[in-house]
C-alpha cells in the first residue's frame, strides 16, 4: 500500500526505514533523501511510528506509552509553517 503518493513510498519502505532507526515521519523522508511535499502522508506515518515503537522497538517502550497518552496533533498547513517542520 502506498503511504506517500508524492514520493511513491509504500508501507514496506516506511517499515524498513523504521527498522533502520527512523523515529519520525521526517526521519523516514531523510532515510530516502526526500522531503515532505503535501503532508497528507504524515498522520499515517506517525501511526506507523507509534505502532513500530510499541510493538518492536526494545529501546523506546516508555516513549510509545507517552505517545499513546498524548496523541500527536495533526500537521498544520499554514503559510510560514512548512510541512517539513510538521513532520518532526
C-alpha positions in Angstrom: 0.0 0.0 0.0 1.3 3.5 -0.9 1.8 5.7 2.1 3.3 8.7 0.3 2.0 9.3 -3.2 4.2 12.2 -3.8 7.4 10.1 -3.5 5.8 6.7 -4.2 6.8 5.4 -0.7 4.9 2.3 0.3 4.3 0.7 3.7 7.2 -1.8 3.3 9.7 1.1 2.6 8.4 3.0 5.6 8.7 -0.1 7.8 12.3 -0.6 6.5 13.2 3.0 7.4 11.7 2.4 10.9 13.7 -0.8 11.3 16.8 1.2 10.4 16.3 3.8 13.1 13.8 6.4 11.8 11.5 7.6 14.6 9.6 10.4 12.9 8.0 11.0 9.5 10.7 13.5 8.8 13.4 10.9 9.5 11.7 8.4 7.2 11.9 11.0 4.4 15.6 11.7 5.3 16.2 8.0 5.1 15.2 8.1 1.5 16.8 11.5 0.8 13.4 13.1 0.3 11.4 16.0 1.8 7.7 16.2 2.7 5.7 17.5 -0.1 1.9 17.8 0.5 2.0 16.3 4.0 -1.1 14.1 3.6 1.0 11.0 4.5 2.3 12.4 7.8 -0.6 11.2 10.0 -0.3 7.7 8.6 3.5 7.7 9.1 3.0 8.9 12.7 0.7 6.0 13.3 3.2 3.6 11.8 6.0 5.0 14.0 3.8 4.6 17.1 2.9 1.1 16.2 6.5 0.2 15.4 7.8 1.6 18.7 5.0 -0.1 20.7 5.5 -3.5 19.1 9.1 -3.9 18.0 11.4 -1.3 19.5 13.1 -2.5 22.7 14.6 0.9 23.4 11.5 3.1 23.4 8.5 1.4 25.2 8.3 4.4 27.5 8.3 6.7 24.6 5.5 4.7 23.0 3.5 4.8 26.2 3.9 8.6 26.4 2.8 9.0 22.7 -0.3 6.9 23.4 -1.1 9.0 26.5 -0.7 12.3 24.5 -1.6 11.8 20.8 0.3 13.9 18.3 -1.5 16.8 16.8 -2.3 16.8 13.1 0.1 18.9 11.0 -1.0 22.4 10.1 -0.6 23.6 6.6 -0.5 27.4 7.1 1.8 29.9 5.4 5.1 30.2 7.2 4.8 26.7 8.7 6.3 24.2 6.1 5.3 20.5 6.3 9.0 19.6 6.9 8.6 21.1 10.4 5.2 19.5 11.0 6.7 16.1 10.1 9.2 16.2 13.0 
